[in-house]
Amino acid sequence: MKVVTIVGARPQFVKAGMLSRKLRQHMQEIIIHTGQHYDDNMSAVFFQQLSLPQPDYELKVGSDTHGRQTGRMLAEIEPILMEVMPDYVLVFGDTNSTLAGSLAASKLHIPIAHVEAGLRSYNRAMPEEINRVLTDHLSDILFCPTAAAMENLQREGIDRHLYVTGDVMCDAVLAYKQVALQQSQVLERTGLTPNNYYLATIHRAENTDNPAHMQAILEALAQLDQPVILPLHPRTRKRIEQHGLHSMLNQKKLHVLEPLRYLDMLACISQASLVLTDSGGVQKEAYMLHTPCVTLREQTEWIETVVNGGNVLAGADRQRIWDAVQQLQRPVMFSNVYGDGHSADSITSILISVLQA
């Protein structure tokens, strides 16, 4: 049995790192890294820290508009799949790498397995929403992290090979939390202490490309009641400069850092008193680590985090952000909605059974 795994962005490296070691016990795996994330702290370090096998193919596509980036990936993935001809192509999540891999495989009539299927924000203005909807409808096996995700697919008429497996990212959080706490030195570098700071991340275009959104978010962060660790995605930093807002990063309460390595990020989320983010993955990691979260968006695909009270949607509105932080000062009861840390085992077993059928 032969499977091609396609990755390109930070969350995919984490998920592939957990799943790859299980797959390779039973089948040949070939990894294609599109290069969607190419900065060392956003890419190479994940392969090192998670012991993910080095990619067999590195496409080095880099940044571009959505159409050009997806098109370049599609053009470069297709000949590799024609050469390798795997039994399945495995894709993760909702990035341009996900869609490009799915399109290339479907055109060649190679079955597709989608890990993290069924998520919906119901906001088609989000590029990720387009990617995940199209990928789900192209896929032959759909691994859903929650029952709600499976119900989303069923409402859309998808009823073939649907499985609720839990979330592979939960496997990683449970496996690496203690290692992260032991190894990370971010708090020592910043002079902060556990449970006495907030962690913030901003990277989605709906915020970074909107000067008013960025100004409101930075103003809200600077006036919170605790210091804020703010690791800046390279694209976010560039947009802040283009908007003429760079001076706002000099606020005393903001500890502006380069993108954090996975274990550092895990440790910072775990020890923060609260997280503010527009990242779907960080929302979910915060919930798994029992850290309250304010989401700087109007919708979320991780609706369970909101329903269960661990996450509040605040958009990019300064007053709503402050109100959400105050709301989350009360105790939050976190429930286990993303699995027990054995999702990779479940996915591997299902994939084997389907391939052998």
ABEGO torsion letter per residue (X at the ends): XBBBBBBABAAAAAAAAAAAAAAAAABBBBBBBAGABABAAABAAAAAAAGBBBBABBAGAEBBBAAAAAAAAAAAAAAAAAAAGBABBBBBEABAAAAAAAAAAAAAGBBBBBBGBGBBAGBAABAAAAAAAAAAAABABBBBABAAAAAAAAAAGBABGBBBAEBAAAAAAAAAAAAAAAABAAAAAAGBBBGABBBBBBABAAAAABAAAAAAAAAAAAABABBBBBBBBAAAAAAAAAAGAAAAAABAABBBBBBBBAAAAAAAAAABABBBBABAAAAAAAAAAGBBBBBABABBABAAAAAAGABBBAEABAAAAAAAAAAAABBBBBBBAAEAGAAAAAAAAAAAAAAAX
